[in-house]
Amino acid sequence: MAKAPVLTPRADDFPRWYQDLIGKAELADNGPVRGTMVIRPYGYGLWERMQAEMDARIKETGTQNAYFPLLIPQSYLTREADHVEGFAPELAVVTHGGGKELEEPAVVRPTSEMIINEYFAKWVQSYRDLPLLINQWANVVRWELRPRLFLRTTEFLWQEGHTAHATYEDARDFAAHIHRRVYEDFMVNVLAMDVVAGRKTTRERFAGAVNTLTLEGMMGDGKALQMATSHELGQNFARAFDTTYLSKDGTQELVWQTSWGSTTRMIGALVMMHGDDDGLRVPPRLAQIQAVLLAVKGEEAVLAKVRELGDRLRAAGIRVHVDDRTDVPFGRRAVDWELKGVPVRVEIGPRDLATGTAMLARRIPGGKEPVALDSLVQLLPSVLEEDQALLLTQSLQRREAGTVETATVGEAVEAATAGRWARIPWAVLGTQGEAALAEHAVTVRCLLAEDGSVPDAEDAPGNVAVVARAY
């Protein structure tokens, strides 16, 4: 009799497969309030690795970490009209505290532009104070009507960067640097995710921004997911909060600003882009456990060998977990680690010790092969790098195979509703065509220049729109 699948097959029901995997790989559970989530240790370990990799890249730009309050006076949100209008439907408002009605309601932060600008206005006095580069790792609350774990939750974790600059050019260049050298570099080289870097249309850009740069990834079902964004805020918030500086020429000038962020939705992207019918496939450079060593039997010689090998691999810089829970059936443990997507599994039993070999199971390409025990320390680093590269290649191939060139709005809608991405000249689509797409739950994910680079302006000649259904 065929073994029943652990997960719903992706081809049968992709959303159900996603929910199955989140639960069975022990990434997260639903929280007690609708739309919230409890991130379990294995899921949080992925976020910690993401944090560490991005934090290092952010700090290389000269940005420093800080922390701002969770509660924001409601009056702050009225100072920038486009911003408050964009967030109004998602706000959570505190009206009572300490058993009394508050004199002024407090908003649970949906983002921190408002409160950070209050302090930027205090901290910036002179051109010598610029650029001011601040990042915070925090949580935010946006009341979500259709929640889905990691992808859309009422509360989620993120980092949000906020900067102030003396000139438009400096702010523009910094936003672009974060977009490509922080976010894209991290996604391609750590997450092994092929992403498209482009510019949002006016309809899709961040509320209160003058330009939004985005990274879009194709998930396993062909839908797009916005992975991270970097915004040029112009002088909108500086004007609202009177954030000025004394220039070298002795004149008072408004600062130019940026904001940028990435969230725990990247864990959802990891599941949907790299996962298969057997579970997660975690890129080796991201994995908190790159190799798990499984003792097949509880014999003392086997246990001693897996522990000794674990020490040797750790000394070689490989992140290792020794699974010596021989009171748990071996098959169950192997399936659990496969679900969790650990890149390499090394299985050692009495027969393996006798022959001086181990069974090497590679999660990303699949398959098993016997290898010499003495070769593992030298072998695993190259295996992990090969598998990292394979995931990126598969991601790129999926997007290329799932993208079509279209010449009309109708063709673009047809492609998107069939689970593909469409490329269409922006001169053909335009704002009217973009509105027509929305009637079919299809959006312009980003604009690209003719050569595939990020365009300088929405109406630049030769711009191409990337169109898809999205999460």
Steps between C-alpha positions, in 0.01 A plus 500: 500500500630846405598725788257787559658842432589710804393820322221588260664491154568849366334422167177401680463799731790745530352706790422184697852368432639829634296481820588130546870575468498798736347279768681171443843659462431675832547852366197672656152465647203734487486738796196541729394828336396462137785593268778456755757222503730317737837448332641170622873452573585346162320780315653764725844350439453572129406860584806536725726390215324743265543776757869431543572500128300817429618681812862457395425640154300791644780593739751498214314804364573693820146457631456454876228310684262678739156441646186716497174456696225261398227755583472817293277800582213498254562866415837410345325306226302799382808696396563329165169455317598232245669293768209495743252433220705202385506342846160606640315170433776299672544699822460357849419780747537491879233713670530382863796440731532450874126468528436847357422647162812659351503874438639424154462158336823319415554309177687169510772565244418384146841647404717761669542788256292726723665446836850481354450829317397661830848418630688564177367856522662530844826329415579671168624858538789539258642347183754341735219277636437351155460242374307357797467125447278302739357147494281315747404135542146496633142383461214686335123456494283537190149362549475224243162383371629193312792366707740231391796393713818695416348653186232724650465517876364772724830515687829423332872549556719712280782746471430855392770742397452878505753752375536875451733659243612843392416454131253323277784319321647364823159368615422351158836324483470367854155352434637334186801366693276338761284356222780330312801463732312405818171336402574354158845379605350327805215340307713373215811395691350376827138410429590367152196681363480641152332840535407775256616846607276778372305817564142513628238695308334801659196283576708239684765705678521553877260755650686831536794403277605661174659178374498137615755239395398137536628144475246249368530123516304230316355239735443136420144562380604784266373783720726792590610599848638842587816415692636836617462866410709816515330838482603850406286722722612828344429786740141404585568400860768765548243764408235347728737486800713805415817293484753758385875552518736795478693460173865590442370817335314598817150435366229283657420203275259206521661157514439228241400162637476126435339204670539130426389169648486122484286267709433148623306445177840388366446179696178451304695567181757240602223243533323587175805549279719208611258255662390176334254222574734361768537828691739791527831530320713749693795666322823385670627855556181583689444173686551508875559126465698423185555133581321266739680184613258215571593202713303214345537276807571567866820296519771679695751487213249664263412773750866570566571526128220745417599721793868494408416575135275785613791660687727468196244656265435789741873564518495520119237775516193294412180554703419150626234331709554151642176301516567216740135453605508127433186453710314669210461282188764577237247537218301761690813701574613486137160623378499782757839629388393471137190709577720761666718517190840448663738495200700190594416193705775257601370164616731270697420152629694191609546375143633840394757495779610154391563619142632846592218672310190709562186556297490858368149633420490833314169679546527749214579280198360192677648154520739307723848361454757327721811706577816429699473621858852640484410715197200683649688796648659573162193410294213685667609862434506441124171307513331787684626757248385284207153473650485874573575570133244241385216668690577836339517340155165327550345828618625685191387223266150503654462873441635490146274207408200667664534845338346589163518805274162660431381779272153579637330540838284198422803281437660620825183418699476157338861418587470622860175313567670185369770532767771663291675836492444725201725769361328779310628837374398772748418723203234242404370438852514843665291607798171413329619149425628468857152583628353239263740238641376571851149391396648151455705504826816552295760767579811655354769355722767739373633694205828415330707696251537351154835345597356346819643759738301720739359799306564856614137603449160338457451655156852432368494380135524124459375409848356151537236404757524165681142387565375220726263391768663542840485407865 
